[in-house]
């Protein structure tokens, strides 16, 4: 288990992370969200022991990061921002070097190399120097070194940065598969990534936690939660009729009557009333659906972006 208690990091008079506490349990994928400068990367560096804490504590797998850093790092895979590596090495040489540092040799090392190369899809570039690779392939090399020792805990800073849509989907599926028996923390600014792979999301702003819950719980805090989206086959002057419904607090008319977004009163679920009105009026509907809520809306509310 990852246990973070009252974690604080100051650089002179500037507080980058302020009194942050949370836990992560096996099987969880925690999406770590926040605007640029919120303290995400700083927090990750403290979790890995790369940066010392100003105050507070981090315990990973029962070991304190400050008191027993080697025991922590043995069970952790870390993908830093930018995926740094030794550019003059070939991909294979770099991964072999990392494997040897992690204590693998001979047949065991070859087995682990084959495993991660297949997982991340590096077969075509194994003999290329790392500095000649595209940004996407460099990211894959970073993921491979993170996975090489089969860590129980993975801390990934922007894991799909630089990847094309197909590669992003592959990496997301890989993370989802790995999460079955690992703890994973993903720092990202890509909100769709949270919905795609995370079982939980935490938002920080100015170094402080402002929200923590499942993606569905956070989406439920959006003004769009339970809103009704209606699109007619032909433009309809329906704004006044929708606004007259007791369950509706606000009506947004889009595309000159072609479509509407209907916001519910607090706690109301207006779908049935809206559907009954449409049937009563005989309006021909193209689409009618309930909004889940929008994570980007909640993100902007909480971070002021």
Secondary structure, DSSP 8 states (H G I E B T S, - for coil): -EEEEEEEEEETTEEEEEEEEEEE-TT-EEEEE--TTSSHHHHHHHHHTSS--SEEEEEETTEETTT-HHHHHHTEEEE-TT----TTSBHHHHHHHHHHHTT--HHHHHHHHHHHHHHHT-GGGTTSBGGGS-HHHHHHHHHHHHHTT--SEEEEESTTTT--HHHHHHHHHHHHHHTTSSEEEEE-S-HHHHHHH-SEEEEEETTEEEEEE-HHHHHTTSTTTT-EEEEESS----HHHHHTSTTEEEEEEETTTTEEEEEE-TT---HHHHHHHHHHHT--EEEEEE----HHHHHHHHH--
